[in-house]
């Protein structure tokens, strides 16, 4: 059976004899070498860390397994979060797995269809707030201070502890840290967690170098870049439609200690990277995840990446946001009768092209 992150990185996490070693198979996600974008951006090596391969389809599972294990260890029977969709899907999945009462708050109209489908399927208590993610998070924060319900947003320190394991895996796979780590930034928990993971591995001598942390917000939801909270954030990448990040200060620390950058990319840049990832790399990512790739493309126009080893974190699966994928097609679907002649006609160029290659072996 595949080890989960609690087991795999047991000695680097706060595991006690009383911590339940739960796992839904999270972590140990693929690090895939780029076939196309690597050349486009002119770096030596480009890899994608495919966090959409986690059990609920996003990186949130690494932190959720830790937070839920600690909640159980501490005797809690209920968990709660506010979410742009992935945290709630993950909380609801682990809540169902562990038999906990799970309450999720989502901003109305702002959650991608796949994430809503997950929330409904795992069957937590879902509250749809007529407001922004930031307002929902504030409500959850206050509620969990008042009642014996465990907050499982990334304000819960166990979440970031669990999420740092992704940085461990990258070093374990590459033999050292990359030169640059590109990552989307919403609530800024993940960039904080990765920096902690890389730093811890360096302190332990398991990595010789540290990466420059390159965080990317969407232009319409870029409070860190602009230096002030945004009351009404807007971007096609609903996962990172966040105006007042909880881990704002820690993200700045990660940026400054690593000599990195926190910048923004436009929705057009995000969508262009989104299409390039699926069409040229075979990687179907959600739009927020494509922000890291849009970031590396933008940055490669500013700084020569020759000789550099780069990792882009692909935080969630493209299946999370099926509507965007279908809105984004620029081809019409061809219909035909169920007849071979009709198919041969439609595929005429293919048929001609293949025939010119000679007979089938
Ligand atoms: C796919 O689920 O905030 O900077 O409530 O779902 O750690 O917030 C999701 C965030 C990037 C940003 N990519 O990470 C939520 C939520 C995807 C995401 C981010 C999110 P953070």
Boltz pocket constraint, residues with backbone or C-beta under 6 A from the ligand:
constraints:
  - pocket:
      binder: B
      contacts: [[A, 58], [A, 82], [A, 83], [A, 84], [A, 85], [A, 86], [A, 87], [A, 88], [A, 184], [A, 185], [A, 186], [A, 187], [A, 188], [A, 189], [A, 190], [A, 191], [A, 239], [A, 240], [A, 286], [A, 288], [A, 289], [A, 315], [A, 316]]
      max_distance: 6.0
